């Protein structure tokens, strides 16, 4: 029988070292060391992961992110897919109701690579399996239910709940009509007189 000295056995083993704080998320800071950070916190009572400011309320929240400093970017999403026509770097939001429930919706935001260095930001809504591009931001324009061909392009009815401003930023007065100046629009007084039939 071979005898093994406990000292020799202990020296041949690798031990994990480090200390932690309750509810902090542990991570490997070295090959044999586990550490934690005050800005990475697990709220066990709420089943919520908090990044940045663990002390803030996480009720009805699964993931809480707050920049503890003053960085220009808090969340960065990158994609290796840059094929023209493919939606890349997308965010998809699902509900848990399903087909048998009242609603079955997906909210999707993604960049659509249009080729030639261009891209567009699309907001896609899916209800009961039917997808609709609700809004598209492209080359400085906003398209609602369509690709924008002007700064604002709306494919559908429009309801104005307040004033409509012309090229001089005037809302007009009661009885005026909106007229084209050739390069802009202007509120003008309605003409007077009668129309004769010849």
N, C-alpha and C positions, 0 to 999 in steps of 0.2 A: 504494500500500500504506500502511496505517495502522500506526503504531508505538505500542506500549503500554508505558509505563514500568512497570517492576516495582514501584516504590514505589506507583504509583497502583493497580495490580492488588492488591497486598497490603492496601492500606487499604480496598478495596471488599469484601474477603472476610471472613467470620466464622469464627473459629477456636475450636475447643473447647479449653478449658484445664483444668488440674487434674492431680493426681497420685494414684496409687493404691498399694495394697499387694497383693502376690500373694495370691490365693485369697479376697480380700474381694469382695463383690458391689458393682458400681458402680451409681450412680444419679445422676440429674440433680438437682443442688442449686440450679441457676440455669439460665436459658435457654441459656447457653453454657458451662456448667461441669459436669464430672462429678466426683463425690466418692465416698467410701466410708466405712464405719463399722465399728468393731471388733466390733459386735454383729450384723453381717450378714455371714455367712461361708459360703463354699462349700468343703466337704471333698471335694476332687477324687478322692482315693483311695477314698472310701466312696460317692461320688455322693449326698451328703447336704447339704441346706441347713440351716444352724444359725442360729438367731435367739436372741440373748440371752447365750449362754455358749458361744462357739465352741470352747473348749478341752476341753469334755467329750467322752467317747467317743461316736462315732456309728456303731459297728459294727452292721450289720444294721438301720440306721435310714435312712429317706429324708428325714424332716423332724424336726429337734430344736428344741424351743422351751423356753426357760427365762427367767423374768422376771429381768432383771438388777437390778431395784429391788424395791420392795415395793408394787406396784400391786394393787388389789383384783381386777382382771380381767386375765387373760393372753390369752385368746382371746375375741373377741366375734363372734357370728354373728347377723346381722339379716336380715330378709326384708320386702319390701314387700307380700307376699301376706298379707292378713289376712282372707280369706274364711272364713266359718263352715264348718267341716267339712273344710277343707283343711289338710294337714300343712305347716307352715312352719318355716323356720330348721332344716332337718334336716341330719343328718350321715349319710352312707351309706358303709359299708365293704364292699368287694368282695374276693373272692379271685380268683386267676387260673387256677383249675382248669377251670371251665366244665362244660358238660353232660356231656362225655365222661369227666370225672374222677370221683373218689370223692365229692367234695362240691361243691356249688354254692350258696354261702350269701351272704346280704346281711345285714349288721347295720345297722339303721337306727334313729336316734334323732331324734325331731322333736317339735315342739310342734303340737298339734292345736287349732286355734281353735274352741271350742265355742259361740261367740257370747255375747252379754251380758257381755262383758269377761272371760269365763272361758277357761281353756286347760288342756290336759293334756299331760303328757310321756309319749310312747309309745316303747317299745323293741320294734321289729318284727324278726322273724327270717323270712327267706325261704330255703327249701330246695327245690331242684328246681322253682322257679316257684310254690310255694305259700307265701303269706305268713301269718304268725301273729303277732298282737300278744301278745308274751310277757309284758309288764308295762306297766301304766299308772299314772302318778301323777296324781291329780286331786283337787283341793280337800282336800289333806291326807291323802288315802287312797291305799293301794297295792292295785291289782288285779292278780292273776296269772292270765293267760288270761281276763280279764274286766274290765269297768269296775267300779271299787270302789263299793260301797254302804255299806261300813263302813271303819274305819281299815285293816283288812286283809281282803281278799276274795279267796278262792282258789277257782277253778273247776277242781277236780281233786283227786287224792289228796294227802295230806299225810304226810310221814314226820318224826317227831320223834326226833332222835338224843340228846336230853338231856331235862331236866326241863320240865314245864309249870307255870307259875306262876299263882296265882290273884290275886284282887283285892287281897290284902294282901301280894303279892309273896312268897308262901310256896309252896314246891315240893311240900308234902305229904309224907306218910310212907307206908311200905309198907302196903297194905291200905286206904288211904283212897280215897274217891270224890269226884269233882268235882261240886259242887252249885251251883245258882243261888240267889242271895240275893234275886233280883228286880231288883237294880241292878248286881250284879257276880257274881263266882264265888268259891267257897270250898271248900277241901278239908275234908271231914268224915269222921268215922269211919263205916264201913259199919254198917248196922243188924244186929241179931242176932235170932234167933227162927226160927220155921218158918212156912211158908205152907200154909194149909189150903184144900182145894177143897170148895166148898159145892155 
